[in-house]
Structures are given as structure tokens and as C-alpha cells.
Amino acid sequence: MVERPALGWWIGVIGGMTFLGLVAFEPRTAAGWSRRAGDRVPRRAYQALFAASLATHAAEAAVAARIARRAGLAVGPWTRQTLLLGYPSLRLLRRAAARAAQPA
């Protein structure tokens, strides 16, 4: 069974990643954000942050796959969820793996 993080994590992480991607790569969104937040942070910095965030989520998903496999848990669902959400999912997976390792 795959445990799901609270709805707030789904909204915050996916919404935040979507917004960051739009600010980083969509010119109209970037222009609107600059008008509201100022232009002190160059667009390249947003692009680098977005790329680093994607890489972090991919690395966390790889770790999740390894943990789930070793614990005998559902590898695919845990990997996909962790790719989308990162840390909140990985934290739940570590707890589930620890419970799976305890003798019955």
C-alpha cells in the first residue's frame, strides 16, 4: 500500500513547481512576475532553480525505488509519487519501510 501525503503537500509542491516552471520558461508569466516581484533575480536563476528541483525530485525517486524494492513495497507507485512530490513522499516511504522491516 502506498501512503499519500496530505493534500496540502500535493497543492504546494505541484503548484509551486508549475509556477516556478512558468516563471522560468514562459515569457508572459515571467514578465508578470517581474512586475510584481521586481527584476533583481535574473530569469536564468529561475531556470537553474527549476532544473535543480527537477534533478532533486528525480534523485529522490531513484532512492524511493531502491528503498521500496528492498522493503518489498510497491516500487512503481512509490517511485512515481516521490518523483512528483519529493521529500513528503520519501519521508512516508521511509516510515513504511521501517514498519515492513519489523518482525511480526
C-alpha positions as CSV (number, residue, x, y, z in Angstrom):
1,M,0.0,0.0,0.0
2,V,1.2,3.5,-0.8
3,E,0.6,6.2,1.8
4,R,-0.4,9.5,0.5
5,P,0.9,12.8,1.9
6,A,-1.7,15.4,2.9
7,L,-3.5,17.4,0.2
8,G,-1.6,20.5,1.1
9,W,1.7,18.9,0.0
10,W,0.2,18.0,-3.4
11,I,-1.0,21.5,-3.9
12,G,2.1,23.2,-2.6
13,V,4.7,21.1,-4.4
14,I,3.0,20.6,-7.7
15,G,1.6,24.1,-7.7
16,G,5.0,25.5,-6.7
17,M,6.9,23.5,-9.4
18,T,4.3,24.5,-12.0
19,F,4.6,28.2,-11.1
20,L,8.4,28.1,-11.0
21,G,8.4,26.4,-14.4
22,L,6.2,29.1,-15.8
23,V,8.2,31.9,-14.3
24,A,11.4,30.3,-15.6
25,F,10.3,29.5,-19.2
26,E,7.0,31.3,-20.2
27,P,7.7,34.9,-21.2
28,R,4.3,36.4,-20.3
29,T,4.4,34.8,-16.8
30,A,8.0,35.9,-16.3
31,A,7.1,39.4,-17.3
32,G,4.1,39.5,-14.9
33,W,6.2,38.1,-12.1
34,S,8.9,40.7,-12.7
35,R,6.4,43.5,-12.5
36,R,5.1,42.2,-9.1
37,A,8.3,40.9,-7.5
38,G,10.9,43.0,-9.2
39,D,13.6,42.0,-11.6
40,R,16.5,41.6,-9.2
41,V,16.6,37.8,-9.8
42,P,17.5,37.1,-13.4
43,R,15.4,34.6,-15.3
44,R,18.4,32.3,-15.7
45,A,18.3,31.9,-11.9
46,Y,14.7,30.7,-12.0
47,Q,15.6,28.3,-14.8
48,A,18.6,26.9,-12.8
49,L,16.4,26.5,-9.7
50,F,13.7,24.7,-11.8
51,A,16.3,22.4,-13.3
52,A,17.9,21.7,-9.9
53,S,14.4,21.0,-8.4
54,L,13.7,18.5,-11.2
55,A,17.0,16.8,-10.7
56,T,16.4,16.6,-6.9
57,H,13.0,15.0,-7.5
58,A,14.5,12.5,-9.9
59,A,17.2,11.6,-7.4
60,E,14.6,11.2,-4.6
61,A,12.6,9.0,-6.9
62,A,15.6,6.8,-7.6
63,V,16.2,6.5,-3.8
64,A,12.5,5.7,-3.3
65,A,12.7,2.9,-5.9
66,R,15.6,1.4,-4.0
67,I,14.0,1.7,-0.6
68,A,10.7,0.2,-1.8
69,R,12.4,-2.7,-3.6
70,R,14.4,-3.6,-0.6
71,A,11.4,-3.4,1.7
72,G,9.2,-5.4,-0.6
73,L,6.8,-2.5,-1.1
74,A,5.1,-1.3,-4.3
75,V,8.1,0.1,-6.3
76,G,6.2,1.8,-9.2
77,P,3.6,3.8,-7.2
78,W,6.2,4.9,-4.6
79,T,8.6,6.0,-7.3
80,R,6.0,7.9,-9.2
81,Q,4.6,9.6,-6.1
82,T,8.1,10.6,-5.0
83,L,9.0,11.9,-8.4
84,L,6.0,14.2,-8.2
85,L,6.3,15.2,-4.5
86,G,9.8,14.6,-3.4
87,Y,10.5,14.8,0.3
88,P,7.0,14.4,1.7
89,S,6.6,11.1,-0.1
90,L,10.1,9.9,0.6
91,R,9.5,10.5,4.3
92,L,6.4,8.4,4.3
93,L,8.2,5.7,2.4
94,R,11.0,5.5,4.9
95,R,8.5,5.1,7.7
96,A,6.6,2.4,5.7
97,A,9.9,0.6,5.0
98,A,10.8,0.7,8.7
99,R,7.5,-0.8,9.6
100,A,7.9,-3.5,7.0
101,A,11.3,-4.4,8.4
102,Q,9.9,-5.0,11.9
103,P,9.2,-8.6,12.9
104,A,5.5,-9.6,13.0
